[in-house]
């Protein structure tokens, strides 16, 4: 009989190798949060314009790939995705207020869901080196999501500032978690 080697994969080793990704994510979140807090109108306008422009550029590239690359399988799907990207990008650029309202709703739902995931993950997985922070972050994230969903009349300006506070809070927690993971 031959021996079979079984490789055991340690998730914590992967986390330790990528600790710096959490730190970079945290720093970027703090920077974005600061911009949202101190320059809310300019930041939201710039972000909306960048998103719309990016969608248009990506759509054009996908469409050109579909048309010019005869080796691309499912060219019609790539072309369709490109056309959708262009159309949605134009809509975002032409109607930033409507786009922002949809984004607010999507972000609130995301905050609620991701908060619940982090909270229950922190409660149930005792092996996480950042367990307590995950529980706190999950509660805060869920709370922010509920506040925005319960009071939909919240103004975009207030939402942007709340998003900035959330982003700074999230960034600080990510930086702390990164060093807890590195030192675990």
Residue pairs with C-beta under 8 A, 6 or more apart in sequence:
12 127
12 129
12 184
15 129
15 181
15 184
16 181
16 182
16 184
19 178
19 179
19 181
19 182
20 178
20 182
21 178
22 174
22 175
22 177
22 178
22 181
23 174
23 175
23 178
23 179
25 171
25 174
26 170
26 171
26 172
26 173
26 174
26 175
26 176
26 177
26 178
27 171
27 175
28 171
29 167
29 168
29 170
29 171
29 174
30 167
30 168
30 171
30 172
30 175
31 171
32 164
32 167
32 171
33 163
33 164
33 165
33 166
33 167
33 168
33 169
33 170
33 171
34 164
34 168
35 43
35 164
36 43
36 44
36 160
36 161
36 163
36 164
36 167
37 161
37 164
37 165
37 168
38 164
40 157
40 160
40 161
40 164
41 157
41 160
43 160
44 100
44 156
44 160
45 96
48 92
48 93
48 96
48 99
48 100
49 93
49 96
51 92
51 99
52 89
52 90
52 91
52 92
52 93
52 96
52 99
53 89
53 93
54 89
55 85
55 86
55 88
55 89
55 92
56 85
56 86
56 89
56 90
56 93
57 89
58 82
58 85
58 89
59 81
59 82
59 83
59 84
59 85
59 86
59 87
59 88
59 89
60 82
60 85
60 86
61 82
62 78
62 79
62 81
62 82
62 85
63 78
63 79
63 82
63 83
63 86
64 82
65 72
65 78
65 82
66 72
66 75
66 76
66 78
66 79
66 82
67 75
67 79
69 75
72 78
91 99
92 99
97 156
100 156
101 156
104 148
104 154
104 156
104 159
105 149
105 152
107 148
107 163
108 144
108 145
108 148
108 149
109 145
109 149
110 145
111 141
111 142
111 144
111 145
111 148
111 166
112 141
112 142
112 145
112 146
112 149
113 145
114 138
114 141
115 137
115 138
115 139
115 140
115 141
115 142
115 143
115 144
115 145
116 138
116 142
117 138
118 134
118 135
118 137
118 138
118 141
119 134
119 135
119 138
119 139
119 142
120 138
121 128
121 134
121 138
122 128
122 131
122 132
122 133
122 134
122 135
122 137
122 138
123 135
125 131
128 134
129 177
129 180
129 181
129 184
130 176
130 177
130 180
130 181
133 173
133 176
133 177
133 180
134 177
136 173
137 169
137 170
137 173
140 166
140 169
141 166
141 170
144 162
144 166
147 154
147 162
148 154
148 159
148 162
154 162
